[in-house]
Amino acid sequence: MRRSLNYHLAGVYLLLTLAISACSLTQSPFVRMVDGAGGTFSAAATTLAYFHQGKLTRAYTISSFAGYESQLDGLDQQLPAQQGADDQATVKRLLALYKPAMQVVQQPCLESSCDWRGQVTTLERAGKAFVEVGEA
């Protein structure tokens, strides 16, 4: 009985894994790129907010932003050429949000005297727009 349950659970796990993999395989490179960028911008917004709320250390925050920059660097050059980037108006809108958000990623405000809330808003706006395009 127990062995039968284990086989059943393994089968369910395999089917779920295949279904999830199939979804990502059917996405165009453009959709995968904008979805990933949206998640990265959202993570950067959360990281910056958490730092200023005292939930993260300065060292962790700096390291995180270095990773975000690495993930997002060059996206403005790569995005228009991706397969699936057919709607140039959408690409232009995303790139208009990318530029100020990328400036925040490159120079996040880690002092209380600067407009870190404005930076969080910039990152959130970009993250939301990229994710919405990725989900459409």
C-alpha positions, 0 to 999 in steps of 0.5 A, a space after each residue: 500500500 505504501 509503495 503504491 502511494 509513493 509511485 502515485 506521488 512520484 507520478 503526480 510530481 512528474 506530471 507537474 514538472 512536465 506541465 511547468 516545463 512545457 509552459 516555460 518552453 512555450 514562452 518566447 525569449 522576449 516574454 522570458 526576458 521581460 518576466 525575469 527583468 520584472 522579477 529582478 526590478 521587484 526584488 530590487 524595490 523590496 531590497 531597498 525598502 527593507 534596507 531602509 526599514 532596518 531589515 537588511 544590512 548594508 553589505 547584503 544590500 550592496 551585494 544584492 544590487 550588484 547581482 541585480 545590475 549583473 542580471 539587468 545589464 544590457 537588457 536595453 540592447 537585447 530586448 528589441 532583438 528578442 524573438 517575440 518582441 513584435 510590438 515596438 510600442 511595448 518595447 519602447 514603453 518598457 525601455 523608457 521605464 528600464 532606463 531610470 530603474 537601471 540608474 537606481 539599480 546602479 546607484 541605490 540610495 543607501 542614505 536616509 537623507 536621499 529620496 530612497 522612497 522615490 527610487 523604490 517607486 521607480 523600481 516598483 513601476 518598472 517591475 510591475 510593467 515588465 511582469 504585466 507584459 510577461 504575463 500577457 
